Amino acid sequence: MVIAWIGYCLLISGLLALAAFASERALGHFRKPVRWAWFAAIVGSVTVPVVAFLAPGLFPGFGASSAEPAVGLSGLAVVAAAGELPAAADGFDAAAVGPALAWGWVLLVVAMVGYVGRIYGRLRSEMRTWRPGRVAGSRVMISEERGPAVVGFRRSVVVMPKWIPELEERLLRLVFLHEREHQRAGDHRLFGAAVTALVLMPWNLFVWWQVSRLRLAIEFDCDHRVLRRGESPRDYADALITVGSRVSGSLLAAAAFAERKPAVERRLRRMTEPLASMRLLRTLGASGVAMVAVLFVLGCPGPESGTNAPEPPAAAVTPPSEAVEWTPPLRPAENPLTRGDQPSFIAFDRAPVLQNAGEVSEALKQSYPTNLKDAGIGGRVEIWLYVDTSGMVRNTELKTSSGNSDLDAAAADVVATMRFEPAMNRDQPTDVWIAQWITFRIGDNAATPSARGSSLTG
């Protein structure tokens, strides 16, 4: 279960990252804000899996739909005696790895909470050493090395390093204007909210990439807002390069004029590159990619959204000592022609495998009583099947009733159509009794109900 949900989260966040990247390309051709595309991708990477888990019917493609009847065929449960179960096959054991991954997830979240808390505590201790000052006629906080940046979530302040007055007046004004734009737009709060996704999914590499792209997009948008005021691109680029060369401390702020060299180079290219030719066609193409990615996100079913996902595991071993419906007599010398009269233990090495899933799928839909289907009434029936050495169903017996006699009779009609590859015992075909769940319900994917072979565990 945990493995399936981790894979689903990675798929959703990857598709949303693609949609955000395409949206950034489309918006960038017209110099429009791009940070919201990345923020939406981050929010969706967390909320879509949560919604798929808690409310599987809310979005298109999630959960069941009342448009078409669906019937499910669960896996086979083979009757076996305690102490005589065949050895489990060697290989990957998802049931054992799942709890370990779940605990690993929790530990990573705890570690991220501790890491973010340590950074916050470190910043709070530094703030005690800052002193008030004035830059470009406005109040700021002066630190030893921190900044230029906006710090604080509820009440933000602009912090400048102590060497900032050494800049030329034209550059100093642009640096302060940039930070004031960050503060006015609330970019620091936007980035702080995005970091929450990293705390919740610290193992998700796509979310890490989305957050890094969001930080760069925040700077792109802020640069554009400053230049839109009529400021000189040459002076602004000069300020970026000058301040970037003086930064030495770590950047503990989401909205900061100071950035590392690769980010500064990208910002300079974004400011100076001319508008692309044929930008309308490029925008339409990028928008189409983003829309397709979003449609895949909305249409991708969660790990528990398939036809049979809500059913409890049917591949269960029923030892004779724990069976409640009957007590199978163990009669090794019994005549093979009579042991098919009632459910009983028959030794086997390999369970029978359903061969005609398509035919059974049609029988499932055809056998669903029309009056119950129209009324939206479903149910589950468990039936004993006696499969002979040719794979034919020779006898059936009701094991667990659905509570509706019509559904019980319909289930008996369905199992009569089943054809199996016979069970094997010491490389020889053998007859065997198996238990089979038949599910009638209203939902999507009605045309392709699944049929799985049994899985035995000790």
C-alpha positions in Angstrom: 0.0 0.0 0.0 2.7 2.5 1.0 4.8 1.6 -2.1 1.7 2.2 -4.3 1.0 5.6 -2.8 4.6 6.7 -3.0 4.6 5.8 -6.7 1.3 7.6 -7.2 2.6 10.8 -5.5 5.7 10.7 -7.7 3.6 10.3 -10.8 1.3 13.2 -9.9 4.1 15.6 -8.8 6.1 14.7 -12.0 3.1 15.5 -14.2 2.4 18.7 -12.4 6.1 19.7 -12.7 5.8 19.2 -16.4 2.6 21.3 -16.5 4.3 24.1 -14.5 7.4 24.1 -16.7 5.2 24.3 -19.8 3.1 27.1 -18.2 6.3 29.0 -17.4 7.4 28.8 -21.0 4.0 29.9 -22.2 3.7 32.8 -19.8 7.4 33.8 -20.2 6.8 34.6 -23.9 4.6 37.4 -22.9 6.5 38.5 -19.8 3.7 37.4 -17.5 4.1 36.2 -13.9 5.3 32.6 -13.7 5.6 32.0 -9.9 1.9 31.0 -9.6 2.3 28.1 -12.0 5.0 26.6 -9.8 3.2 27.3 -6.6 0.0 25.6 -8.0 2.2 22.5 -8.9 3.5 22.3 -5.4 0.1 22.6 -3.8 -1.3 20.0 -6.2 1.5 17.6 -5.5 0.3 17.4 -1.9 -3.4 18.0 -2.2 -4.2 15.7 -5.2 -2.9 12.5 -3.5 -4.7 13.5 -0.2 -8.0 14.1 -2.0 -7.6 10.8 -4.0 -7.1 9.0 -0.6 -9.9 10.7 1.4 -12.4 11.5 -1.3 -11.9 9.3 -4.3 -15.1 10.4 -6.0 -14.4 14.2 -6.0 -12.3 14.6 -9.1 -12.9 13.1 -12.6 -11.1 9.8 -13.0 -11.0 9.2 -9.2 -13.2 6.5 -7.7 -16.5 5.1 -8.9 -19.0 6.6 -11.2 -22.7 5.8 -11.4 -22.7 5.8 -15.2 -22.1 2.1 -15.8 -22.4 -1.0 -13.8 -19.3 -2.7 -12.7 -18.7 -6.1 -11.3 -15.5 -7.4 -9.8 -13.8 -10.7 -9.7 -11.4 -11.1 -6.9 -8.4 -13.3 -6.6 -8.7 -17.0 -5.8 -8.5 -18.2 -2.3 -7.3 -21.8 -2.2 -8.3 -24.0 0.7 -5.2 -25.5 2.4 -4.5 -27.3 5.6 -2.5 -25.8 8.4 1.1 -27.1 8.3 0.9 -28.1 4.6 1.1 -24.7 2.9 3.5 -24.6 -0.1 6.6 -22.6 0.5 6.3 -18.9 -0.4 8.0 -17.9 -3.6 11.3 -16.1 -3.2 11.4 -12.5 -4.3 10.2 -9.0 -3.4 7.8 -8.9 -0.4 5.8 -5.7 -0.6 3.9 -6.5 2.6 7.2 -6.5 4.5 8.7 -3.4 2.8 5.5 -1.2 3.2 5.7 -0.7 7.0 9.4 0.0 6.7 8.8 2.7 4.1 6.0 4.2 6.2 8.3 4.5 9.2 11.0 5.9 7.0 8.5 8.5 5.7 7.6 9.5 9.3 11.3 9.7 10.3 12.1 11.9 7.3 9.2 14.3 8.2 10.5 14.5 11.7 14.0 15.2 10.5 12.7 18.0 8.1 10.7 19.5 11.0 13.9 19.5 13.1 15.9 21.0 10.2 13.5 23.8 9.5 13.1 24.5 13.2 16.9 24.7 13.6 17.1 27.2 10.7 14.3 29.3 12.2 16.0 29.3 15.6 19.3 30.3 14.1 17.6 33.2 12.3 15.8 34.3 15.4 19.1 34.4 17.3 20.7 36.5 14.6 17.8 38.9 14.6 18.7 39.9 18.1 22.0 41.3 16.9 20.4 43.4 14.0 20.1 47.1 14.5 17.8 49.6 12.9 19.0 51.7 10.0 17.9 53.6 6.9 18.5 52.9 3.3 17.1 55.0 0.4 15.2 57.0 3.1 13.3 54.0 4.5 13.7 52.0 7.6 15.6 48.6 7.4 17.4 46.3 9.7 21.2 46.1 9.4 23.0 42.8 9.9 26.6 41.6 9.7 26.2 39.5 6.6 22.5 38.6 6.0 20.7 40.1 3.1 19.7 42.0 1.1 16.5 40.0 1.8 13.0 40.0 3.3 12.7 38.1 6.6 9.7 37.2 8.6 6.4 35.5 7.9 3.7 37.4 9.9 5.6 40.7 10.2 8.3 41.0 7.6 11.3 43.3 7.5 13.9 44.2 4.9 17.4 43.3 6.1 20.5 44.7 4.6 24.2 43.8 5.2 26.4 46.3 6.9 28.4 46.9 3.7 25.3 48.0 1.7 25.9 51.8 2.2 29.2 51.3 0.2 27.2 50.9 -3.0 26.6 53.7 -5.4 23.3 55.6 -4.8 21.8 54.4 -8.1 22.5 50.7 -7.3 21.5 51.0 -3.6 18.1 52.4 -4.7 17.5 49.5 -7.0 18.5 46.9 -4.4 16.0 48.4 -1.9 13.3 48.7 -4.5 13.7 45.0 -5.3 13.3 44.0 -1.7 10.3 46.3 -1.2 8.6 44.6 -4.2 9.2 41.2 -2.6 7.7 42.5 0.6 4.7 44.1 -1.1 3.9 41.0 -3.1 4.2 38.7 -0.1 6.8 36.5 -1.9 8.3 35.4 1.4 5.0 34.0 2.6 4.5 32.2 -0.7 7.8 30.5 -0.5 7.3 29.7 3.2 4.0 27.9 2.3 5.8 26.0 -0.4 8.4 24.7 2.0 5.6 22.9 3.9 5.3 20.5 0.9 9.0 19.6 1.4 8.3 18.9 5.1 5.4 16.6 4.2 7.1 14.8 1.3 10.9 15.1 1.9 11.5 12.0 -0.3 9.8 13.5 -3.4 12.5 14.7 -5.7 9.9 16.3 -8.0 8.7 18.5 -5.1 12.3 19.6 -4.4 12.7 20.6 -8.0 9.4 22.5 -8.0 10.4 24.4 -4.9 13.8 25.4 -6.4 12.0 26.5 -9.6 9.5 28.5 -7.5 12.3 30.4 -5.8 13.8 31.3 -9.2 10.3 32.2 -10.6 9.8 34.6 -7.7 13.0 36.4 -8.6 12.0 36.5 -12.3 8.7 38.1 -11.5 10.2 40.6 -9.0 12.8 41.6 -11.6 10.1 42.2 -14.1 8.0 44.3 -11.7 11.1 46.5 -10.9 12.0 47.0 -14.6 8.3 47.8 -15.4 8.7 50.9 -13.3 11.0 52.3 -15.9 14.3 51.5 -14.3 17.4 51.0 -16.4 18.1 47.3 -17.2 21.8 48.1 -17.4 21.9 49.6 -13.9 19.7 46.8 -12.6 22.1 44.1 -14.0 25.0 46.0 -12.6 23.4 45.9 -9.1 22.7 42.1 -9.5 26.3 41.4 -10.3 27.7 43.7 -7.7 25.6 42.4 -4.8 26.0 38.8 -5.9 29.8 39.0 -5.8 29.6 40.3 -2.1 27.3 37.5 -0.7 29.2 35.2 1.6 26.7 33.9 4.1 24.0 31.3 3.6 20.7 32.5 2.1 18.1 31.8 4.8 15.4 34.0 3.2 12.9 33.2 0.5 12.8 36.6 -1.1 16.4 37.9 -1.5 18.1 40.2 -4.0 21.3 38.2 -3.4 21.5 34.9 -5.3 24.2 32.4 -6.2 26.0 32.9 -9.6 23.9 30.4 -11.6 20.6 32.0 -10.5 22.0 35.5 -11.3 23.0 34.4 -14.8 19.5 33.1 -15.5 17.9 36.3 -14.2 20.2 38.3 -16.5 19.3 36.2 -19.5 15.6 36.5 -18.7 15.8 40.3 -18.4 17.9 40.8 -21.6 16.5 38.2 -24.0 14.3 39.6 -26.8 10.8 38.4 -27.3 10.7 35.1 -29.2 9.6 35.1 -32.8 6.3 33.2 -33.4 5.7 33.5 -29.7 1.9 32.9 -30.2 2.5 29.5 -31.7 5.1 28.6 -29.0 2.7 29.7 -26.3 -0.1 27.6 -27.7 2.1 24.6 -27.9 3.4 25.0 -24.3 -0.2 25.6 -23.1 -1.3 22.4 -24.8 1.4 20.4 -23.0 0.4 21.9 -19.7 -3.3 21.1 -20.3 -2.5 17.5 -21.3 -0.4 17.0 -18.2 -3.2 18.4 -15.9 -5.8 16.1 -17.6 -3.5 13.1 -16.9 -3.4 14.2 -13.3 -7.1 14.4 -13.0 -7.7 11.2 -14.9 -5.0 9.1 -13.2 -6.8 6.7 -10.7 -5.3 6.4 -7.3 -3.9 3.1 -6.0 -7.3 2.2 -4.5 -9.5 3.6 -7.3 -9.6 0.5 -9.5 -12.5 -1.9 -9.8 -11.3 -4.3 -7.2 -9.3 -2.0 -5.0 -11.9 -1.5 -2.2 -12.3 -5.2 -1.8 -10.4 -6.9 1.1 -7.7 -9.3 0.0 -9.3 -12.5 -1.4 -6.1 -14.4 -1.6 -6.4 -15.7 1.9 -5.5 -19.1 3.3 -8.3 -20.8 5.2 -6.9 -23.4 7.5 -9.4 -26.1 8.6 -8.9 -25.2 12.2 -10.1 -21.6 11.7 -12.9 -22.2 9.1 -16.3 -21.3 10.4 -18.6 -22.6 7.7 -17.4 -26.1 7.6 -14.8 -28.6 8.9 -13.1 -30.3 6.0 -12.5 -34.0 6.6 -9.1 -35.2 5.8 -9.5 -38.6 4.0 -6.3 -39.4 2.1 -7.7 -42.7 0.9 -10.9 -41.2 -0.4 -12.1 -42.0 -3.9 -11.3 -39.1 -6.3 -14.7 -39.5 -7.8 -16.5 -38.7 -4.5 -14.3 -36.0 -3.0 -15.9 -33.4 -5.3 -19.2 -33.8 -3.5 -18.4 -31.2 -0.8 -15.5 -28.8 0.0 -12.5 -30.7 1.5 -8.8 -30.3 1.6 -6.8 -31.6 -1.4 -3.1 -31.2 -1.5 -1.6 -29.0 -4.2 1.7 -27.3 -5.2 0.3 -24.6 -7.6 -3.2 -23.1 -7.5 -5.5 -23.1 -10.5 -5.3 -20.1 -12.8 -8.3 -18.5 -14.6 -8.0 -18.7 -18.4 -11.1 -17.0 -19.8 -11.2 -13.7 -18.0 -12.8 -11.9 -20.9 -15.7 -14.4 -21.1 -16.2 -14.3 -17.3 -16.2 -10.4 -17.5 -19.1 -10.6 -19.9 -20.9 -13.2 -17.8 -20.5 -11.0 -14.8 -22.2 -8.1 -16.5 -24.9 -10.2 -18.2 -25.8 -12.0 -14.9 -26.2 -8.8 -12.9 -30.0 -8.7 -12.2 -31.4 -5.8 -14.0 -33.7 -4.7 -11.2 -30.8 -4.6 -8.7 -28.5 -2.9 -11.2 -31.0 -0.1 -11.9 -31.6 0.4 -8.2 -27.9 0.6 -7.5 -27.9 -2.4 -5.3 -24.8 -4.5 -5.2 -23.2 -7.2 -3.0 -20.5 -9.8 -2.7 -20.9 -13.6 -2.9 -18.3 -16.2 -2.0 -18.6 -19.6 -3.6 -16.7 -22.8 -3.3 -15.7 -24.2 -6.7 -14.6 -27.8 -7.4 -12.1 -27.6 -10.3 -11.2 -31.0 -11.9 -7.9 -32.0 -13.5 -9.0 -30.6 -16.9 -9.7 -27.1 -15.4 -13.5 -27.4 -15.6 -15.8 -26.4 -12.7 -17.7 -29.6 -11.8 -19.4 -28.5 -8.6 -20.2 -25.4 -6.6 -21.4 -24.6 -3.1 -22.4 -21.3 -1.5 -19.9 -20.2 1.1 -20.8 -16.7 2.0 -24.2 -15.2 0.9 -24.6 -11.6 -0.2 -27.9 -11.5 1.7 -29.8 -11.4 -1.6 -30.9 -14.6 -3.2 -30.9 -13.1 -6.7 -27.3 -12.1 -6.4 -26.4 -15.5 -5.0 -28.0 -17.2 -8.0 -26.3 -14.8 -10.4 -22.9 -15.5 -8.9 -23.5 -19.2 -9.4 -24.2 -18.6 -13.1 -20.9 -16.6 -13.4 -18.7 -19.3 -11.8 -20.2 -21.9 -14.2 -18.5 -20.1 -17.1 -15.0 -20.2 -15.6 -12.2 -22.2 -17.2 -9.0 -22.8 -15.4 -5.5 -24.1 -15.9 -5.7 -27.0 -13.4 -4.0 -27.0 -10.1 -0.7 -29.0 -9.9 0.6 -31.3 -7.2 4.1 -32.7 -7.7 4.0 -31.7 -11.4 0.8 -33.6 -11.9 -2.7 -32.0 -12.5 -5.0 -32.4 -9.5 -8.6 -31.5 -8.7 -9.0 -29.0 -5.9 -11.6 -26.9 -4.1 -11.1 -23.1 -4.2 -13.1 -20.2 -2.8 -14.0 -17.4 -5.2 -15.5 -13.9 -4.4 -17.9 -12.5 -7.0 -18.7 -8.8 -6.6 -21.6 -6.8 -8.0 -21.5 -3.0 -7.7 -22.0 0.2 -9.7 -18.8 1.9 -10.8 -16.4 2.7 -13.6 -14.2 0.4 -15.6 -17.2 -2.0 -16.0 -15.9 -3.3 -19.3 -12.7 -4.6 -17.9 -13.2 -6.3 -14.5 -9.9 -7.9 -13.3 -9.1 -11.5 -12.7 -6.0 -12.4 -10.7 -4.4 -15.6 -9.7 -4.1 -16.5 -6.0 -1.2 -15.5 -3.8 -0.3 -17.8 -0.9 1.5 -16.7 2.2 2.4 -18.8 5.2 
